Amino acid sequence: MGGLEEEKHARYIVSVEKKKDDFEALLIEHLRMNGAYWGLTTLDLLNKIGAIDVDEVVSWVMECQDKDCGGFAGNLGHDPHLLYTLSAVQVLAIVDRIDVLDIGKVSDYVAGLQNDDGSFSGDMWGETDTRFSYCAICCLSLLGRLSKINVEKAVNYIVSCKNLDGGFGSAPGGESHAGQIFCCVGALAITGSLHHVDRDLLGWWLCERQCKDGGLNGRPEKLADVCYSWWVLSSLIMIDRVHWIDKEKLTRFILNCQDKDNGGISDRPDNAVDVFHTYFGVAGLSLMEYPGLKSIDPAYALPVDVLLSSHVPSSYH
């Protein structure tokens, strides 16, 4: 199995960031802002953030901002969306350049997407999803502007998406899914509302996601996938039930998904690597306090030292 290939993963991330015209770059063109967040957070957790040109990153991020509404797009020439706006703010936080933002304008854009029932639309077209609730709450908290929304309504909407199995869905009545659970539990943690969670019931559902190979899946009867090393593990940490899974087996699963030759981490052993799974694999190892990695906050999905420098209180104590 061996250990974590830090140097190779860092080189892989930097090489992906520099590619603009290959097949992988074209596939993620519309969500390159998310890719920048995944890649830069990975580098920071690996203590390799010095490998990137901060000014170049900041310049590109700001070019992706819609100057009229204040939101950010996934790439140049694309439309703004909450998903990419959060990633943009996270990227700027990582490189300690939140100061380049017009915080009032960005926070007005985010707050303006809250609906009467407390939910959030992802953009002007109106799709609602608990992912967007998390994006809005996390983004505004990082900017120190949570007071711009009706937090009570936002929390009540998230609670309305809770299911009988203790999990949460994308909307009221939606199937429980580990990704949505992270979004809902993370938003509740940031707003100090975790008392709405049935910790034992949800903890049981989450720990049942561990498969025989040690990996975690997102819902019953699915294969394990490295990305759930983040979605499931972070949620378990936030509700103080992480001791209910076998962390040693999960660590082995993640390490077995590495490309030992060229760097990067895949969804499961022997598959093709990508930035998404590389980030969530490294982030999962960070949550398990793997030697040599920075600590990451389970709700904000940012290195703890980034939150400290941004004067944002950690969500987990």
N, C-alpha and C positions, 0 to 999 in steps of 0.2 A: 504493500500500500504506500509506504513512505509518507513524508510530510507534505506541507503546503508549499507549492512551487511559487513563492512570492515574486521572485525576479522575473520568471517567465510570464506570470499573469500580468505583471505591470507592463512588460514589453508588448504583450498581446493587446492590452487596452490601448496603449499609445498608438500601436499600428492601426487599430480599427478607427480611432479618432481621426487619423490622417487620411484614411481612404475616403474618397468621395464618389468614385465612379464604378466600383466593383459591384457584384451581385448583392452582397450582404448590405452594402450602403444603400443601394436602390430599394431594397425591401423595407428598410427602416427610415427612408427619407422623410416620411410624414411625421415620425415621432423622434426625430433626432434630438430634440430637447430632452426627452426622457433618456435617450441613450447617453447624452452628455452627463446627466445626473448619475446614471448607473456607473458609467466609467470613472467619473471623477471621485465619486464616493468610494469606489473600490480602491482607487489609487491612494486616497486619503487613509482608508483603513489599513492599507499595506505600508503606510508611511512613505509613499512615493509621489506625493502630490507635486513635488518639485520638478517632475518630469514634464509638466505642461507649461505653456506660456499663458500666464494669468490674463494679461492684457488682451491677448487674442481671444480668449474665451469670453471675457466680459464684453468685448466689442461685438462678437457674434450674437451673444445672448440679447444684447440691447437692440440689435438689428431685427430680431424676431418679435419685438414688441409692436403691437398695433398702437400707433401714436394717438388715435382717436379715442379708443375705449380704455386703453391701459393694460389690456390682457396680453398674454404671450402666445405665440404660435409654436407648433412643433418644428418648424423650419422656416427659412426665408420664403416669403411669398405664400404662406399658408394662413389659415384662419385662426384666430385666438381661441383658446379653450382652457377651462380650469385645470385639466390634467397637465398641460404644458406650462401654465402659469405657476403652479406649485413647483414643478421641476426647475423652472427658471430661478425662482426665489431660493430654492435649495442650493442650486449651483452657485449663485452669488454669495450665499451664506458660507459655503465651503471655501471659497477663495477670499472670504472676508471683504466683500465689496457690495454689501447691501446699500451702502451709501450712494451708489449711482442711481438708485431707484427714486422715482417720485412716489413715495409710499402712499400718499393720499390718493393718487390716481389709481394705482394698482389695487389698493384695498377697496376703493369705490367700485371697481370693476367686479371684484369677487363678491362683495356684499350685494351688489345689484342683481346677482343671479339667485338670491334666495327667494323662494316662492312662499305664498301665503301659508301653506301647510308646514313650513319649516324646512322642506327639502331644498336641494339646490339643482338648478339646471347646469349642464356642463358648458353650454354656450348659448348664444342667442336663439338657437333653434328649439330649445326647450326640453331635451331629453333629461330625465331625472334618474339618479342612481345613487346608492349610498357611497359609492366611490367619490362622487362629487361632493358629498357632505364632508367626507374626510379631507379632500383636497382644500375645500374652502376653509375649514376650521384650522387645519394645520398651517396653511398659508397665512391666514390672518393672525394666528398666534405668533408665528415667526416674525411678522411685521409689527407686532404689538398693537393690533387693531381689532381684536375680537369683539370689542364693544360696538362695532359697526353693524353687527348682525343681531338678530333675536336668538340668543344662545339657547334659551329655554325651549323655544319652538324647534330649533335644530336638534336638540337632544331628544325631545318628545317624538320627533319624526323617526329618528334612528331607533328608539325604543319600540316604535310601532312595527319595525321590521324584524323584531325578535321572534323566534319560532319556539315551538314546544320542546324541541331538542336542545334548547339553550343557545343555538347559533343564530346567525343573522343572514338575511338575503339582500338582494339588490333593491328590493321594494317590499312593501307589506305583502306577506304571503309568498314571497320568493324563497326558493330553495336555499338552505344553509350551505355556504361555501366558504372555505378557509380564507380566500382573498377578501370576500365581503366582510367576514368576521374581523379580520385585521382592521379594515377600514372603520367599522363600527366601534370596535373596542378601542382603537387608537383615538378616534374622535371623542369617545366618552372619557378616555384617560386624560386627554388634553384639556377637556372642559371640567375635569374633576367630578365626573358623573358615573364612575365605575360601580356605584352602589346599585345601578340598574341591572347589572350583570349577575346571573346565577352562576357563581364561579365554579361550584362543583359540577353542575350539569354541563356547562360549556367546557370545562376542563376535561370531563369524561369524553365528550364528543371529539375534542381536539386530540387527546392522547390516543384515541382509537384510529387516528390517521397514520400512526406508525405501522409500516409494513414489515414483513419478515426480513427484507433486505436492509432494514434500518432506516430507510428513507421515509418521507412523509408524503401523503397524497392530499388532494384538496377536498375530496368528498368520498363517501363509501364506494367500494368496488372499482376504484381507479388505481392506476400504477403510481408508484412513488415518483416524485419530480423534485429536483434540487430547489426550485423556486419556493416550494412549500416549507423548506428549511427556514425561510424567513416568515412567511405568512402565519404558519402554525406556531412556530417557536416564539415569535414576538408576542403573539396573543397569550400564550401560556405564561410568559414572563409577566405580562401586565396584570394577569389575574392570579399570580403567585401559585401556579400549578405546573411549572416546568419540570419539577422533580417527578412528575408522573410519566415521563418518557425516558427511554434509554439514550442518553446523550452520546455515549461512546459509540454505539451502533450508528447513530446519525452522523457523527463525525467521520466514521469510516466510509459511509455511503457517499458523503460529499467529496472526500479525498479520492475515492475511486472514480469519480466523474471528471477528474482533471485530465487534460491533455498534457502528459508529462514531457512531450517533446517540444511543442510550440506554445504552450500556455493556454489559458482559458478553461472554463468549466462548462460541461454540458448538462442537459436535463437528467440524464441517467448514463451509466457507464457505456463507453464506446460509441456514443453519439457525437454529432458535430457540436462544437462549442459555440457560444455567442456571448455578447456583452451582458445581456439580461441575466442568464444563469450564472455567469461569472460573478456578477454583483451579488446575487442572492445567496450563492454558495459561500462567498467570503463573508457576507453580512451574517449568515447563519453561524459560521464559525466564530465570528466576533461575539455574537450573543452567548455562545458557549465558552467565552473567555479563552479562545485558542491562543497559545503563546505567540507574542510578537505583533498581534493585531491591536489596533485601537478599539476602545469600547464604543458601541453604537447604542443610541437611544431607541428602545423598542416601539415608541409611538411616533416620534418625529422622523425616524429612519435617517438620522444624521449622526455623525460622530459626536460623542458627548462634549468633546472640547470645542467643537463648532458652536454648540448651543451655549456653552459658557462664554465664549467670546462675543456671541450675539446677545448676551444677557437674557437668554430664554431659560427658564427653570426646567430641569429635566422632568420628564413625565413619570419617571419610575424611581422610587426610593426603596 
